[in-house]
Amino acid sequence: MPYISDVKDEPEQSKYYIGFPKGLNVIQDRNLVNDKNLIEALNAELVVDGVSRRSGTTKVWDEGGASYVWGSAPYYKREVSGITRKFVRVANGKLQYLNGSVWSDVSAQAYTNGPTDFIQARNRLFTYNGIDNLTYFDGSSITTYATLTDPSAPTVTPQGTTGSTTYSYMVNAFDGTGETASSPAGTTSTGNATLDSTNYNRITWSAVSGAIGYNIWGRKATGFGHVYLATVYGAETFDDTGETDYPQVTSRLNPIFNSSGGIIAKFGCFSVGRQWVAGITEDTEYYPTRVGYSGTLDNIDAFVGGEYGGGWVEVSSQDGGEIVDLVPYRNGVLAFKTNGIYYVFFSSTGDISVQEVTRAHGGVSFKGAQAVDNDIVYVSQKDNKLQINAIGNQANYTGTELRTNDISVFIADDLQGANRTYLSKISTFYYNDKFGFTYPAGSGTENTQGYVLDTRFGSWVKWDGGPMKVSHYTIYDDGDDVKLYGGSNIDGYMVELFKNARNDSDEAFRTVIGTKFFNGRAFDVEKIWRNPTLWFKYILGGKITAEIWIDGTKKEGTATLSSSNAGAGAGADLAGSFLAGGMTSSTAETTPNADTPEELTGLFNSRSIGFYLIDEKINSNWLFMGLHLLWTPLIGKPLNQNFRVEVV
């Protein structure tokens, strides 16, 4: 018996879809995503009423003879008379400052080209790159910490009654920043067995230029080697009169490296009145899990203990991970390791403590986190993909409990293509209510693309081009404006972001907006879609290509949209009925801020329909606010042959 169709004359359906505040959703089927999601949002920006093209970028000032900008920072010095502002950076092997519209070297001081971090403390801007000796910029010049010369072996001369007891001593010099390695041992074999104020050992040594004092180590063999005895200021002599006056301190061992030229670290931050640094190299040994902290006030550059108030702590020592970022948090810092996150802080008793937050994932780079309101938002690595998390206190947990939350679920499928070899280059910004990050994708070795979270909506879009081709981001307040800049990773320019013009240094970029594939909540029903209408607030400076997609993959056709259209279509309406043919052409002029409905004239036969808006014109812009769909369900019409299976 032949098949008889039961197609019904169903009433026409009509629905408006307004606004897209939920942004990207790439993990869910494109028919099932929320109506207010987008399946594509490249170089787009979410606004309250809809979605538009992202802001532009421009290369500013001269390149300063550089090919790469390794780091930049603002310098502010506030005084009664006003404020000194300087914008500085490291490029071309020099610390440079912005001098009008050009970059000028601060001095002839050379820096190793490589990722560079800055910490401002006590009106000094300290520079860290993990290689060079510590320096700071004071607004006009660079000060380099000179390394003291290791002392020579001291001379030991018994005083009073001598004997046959062997004593051994070492000396190390220190300045306000660190201390030298200990000298070779000076010994005597004629010391008195009992030392007192009459029978004692006099230790003398040659002065070390630049030293402000000396530490004395040694005495008889105790099983601890040479241990701390005393500190001497303003002299090069010490009398060891016995254990009563100078008890041996077995918990403090003599140093084996020279730190008097300042600590060498890769990066750090300023928190609770101190500098905190990581990526520390001592002598030639690298300490991947060590956090160093300075003293306070006048000892802000001293990372040694004792009266200087500094020190260090191992964070899950030598566990195969590495500290890659430090972020200020409460009474200390959050230490992001490649295999976990830890809170390093001063307890109520003044002791340094380490609290594990999570081992479920780790950090990526020293530019990988931003303070966003009351939380820290950061890029993490988990398994074989990137992930964006927020860390902070969470309701229903104890007040001191730190929790991490994945906020990148809807873009998770797109975060599996990062080049893991270059995760250390990932950089982030927080500006204009937006958290953004850039990373090297695929086989790339430099940052090229990334994602931007609009914190007002909690929604993502994808960016590439000018905003993402940078090594780092810096916010600088020049007194008139607060602007976001990036250090270019392809030439020596700085890149200003969030420009009103929609171009990247006078070159066009490509914007793509993709809506969900609407099926009227009936995935197995053929429909006739009639004259879909897209709603814009304005279309300025160019034309948009609108692609119509049916059933998810087939491109039905394209249309050119602008604020001045000549309309021609497949038919016309008469008394509520749709008639084929007959629509006359017309031109409708619109003002820039007026509503601009764009009707795509035509009949489209499919189970679902979706739209892509593509704009790669320079300086064009628009606000896409929603769409209106009219369709007639063909209830009872069988599916295409390739979807039908005979049951026997």
C-alpha positions, 0 to 999 in steps of 0.5 A: 500500500503506498504511503499517504502523507498526513501533512497538516496545515499547521498555524504559523509559529512566531518567536522573538529571540532578544539579547545574548548575555550568555555569550559562548557555549561550545560544549553543548549541541548547537540545537540545544544551547540556550537561546541567549548563547552564541555558538561563535563569538570571534572578536566580539564584545558583549553589551547590555543589549546584545553583541557588537564588534570588539574594540580596536587596538593601535601601536603607540609611540616608537619601537625604541629599537626593540623587536620584543617587549619583555615587561613593562610597569607604571612607576608612581611616586606620591609627595605633598607637591604632587605625583611623579609618573613614569611608564617603564619597560624592558626591551632591547636589553635596556630599561626604558622610560616613555619620553614623550612619544619615544622610548629612552634608555634610563641608563647604559645598564644592560638587562638580559632579554627575557620575561621580566617582572616588576615590584614597586615598594618604598618608591623603588621599582625592583626588576626581576628576570631570574638572571641579572643582579637585583636593580631598582628604578627610583624615578630617575636612575637605576641602582644596581646592588653590588656583590660583596667580595667573599672574605679571606680566611681569618687569622686565629690567635690564642690569648692568655694561656695556650693549650693543645685544643683545635679551634676553627672559625669562618667569617662572612660579610653582609650588607643591607641586602644579603650576605657573602658565602663564608670564608675558608676556615681559619684554625689554631691547634694551640687553643686553651681547652676552656675559653674565658675572658683571660684565655680566649681566641682572637679572630681577625680578618681583612675588611670587605669593602661595602660590608656593614657587618660580619657574622662569625661561625665556628669553634670546636667540632660539635657535629654541626660543623661551623655554627653561628657565634656572633655578629660584629659591626664596625670592626674586623676582630672578634674575641671568642671568650667561651660558650657562656658569652657566645653560645653556639646556635646550632639552628643557624648554619653558615651560608654557602652562597653569596646573596649580598648583590640582592636576591635573584628571582624570576617574579614576585609581588608586594603584599603585607608590606613585603616583597615576595619572590619565587623562581629563586637562584642561589649561586648556581642552584635553582630552587623551584619550590622556594618562596622568599620574602623581604623585610619591611620598611627600610629592609624592603630589599633584604631577604635574609633573616635575623634583624632584617626580617626576611627569609624563605620557605619551601612550598611542598619542597622538591615535589617535581612541581615549580612555583610559577606565580605569586599573587597577594592575598590577605596576610601573604600570597597565593603560590601557584605551582604547576601541580597545586596551589598553596596559601603562604602567610604569616600566622597570628603568632608571626610565624610563616605558614603554608596551607594547601588549597588544591592539588587538582590543578596548577598555575601556568605563568607569573602573568596568569592571575588577576584580582577580580573584585573579591576573588582571584581569577587565574588560568590553570592547567589541568590534565591536558588542557587549560582551565579558568578558575576563581579562588576565594571564600565560598558560602556554606564553608568555614570562613578561612576555607579557600575554594576553587571554581571552574568558570570556563565550562562553556568554552572547555572544548576550545581550551585543549589546543594550547601549546603546553611547551609555552604555557609560561607565556600566557598573560592575563588582564582585568580591565573595563569589567573584562578578564582576558587571557592570551596563549600560544595555540597549536604549534605556535610559540608566541601568544596569538589568541585568547578568551575574554570573560565579561564579569558583568554577565559571566560570559565568554567571547574569543579574541585574536589579532592585535589584543592577543599578540602581546607578551604581557599587559599593563595598566598605566594611569597617565593622569588623564586616562587609565589605559590598558597596554600590551607589550608586542611580541612581534615588534618593539611597540606597545599596543593600546587596547580598547580603542573606539575605532574597530581596527588593529593598527589601521588593519581590518580584523574578522568578526564572526557571530554565530547564533544557535541552530533554532528548531522550534523544539521539534528536532524531527519536524520539517519546517518552512522558515519565512523571511527571518528578520535580524535586529540591529541597533545600528550598522555603521561604516561597512556591510555585514555578510549574513550566512543562513545555515540549515540543519547545522551544516548546509549553507543556504545562502548569504545576504549583505546587510547595511544601514541602507538597503535595497530590498528585493525578495521571493514574494510578498504578503497579501491579506495574511497570505504569502504569495510567490514573487512580486516584491518591488525593490526599495531603499530605506535610509536609517539613522545610526542609532535607530532600530535597524531590522534586516529581513532576509527575504526567502523561504527555507525548508529545513528542520533547523536554521541558524545564522552567522554574521561575518564582518571583516571590514575596517572600522565598521561596527554594529550592535546585534540585538536579536532576531525574529523567526516565522515558521510553519511546522510540516507535521506528518511530513516524513523525514528525508530518506537517509533518516528513515529506517524500515522496521521489519 
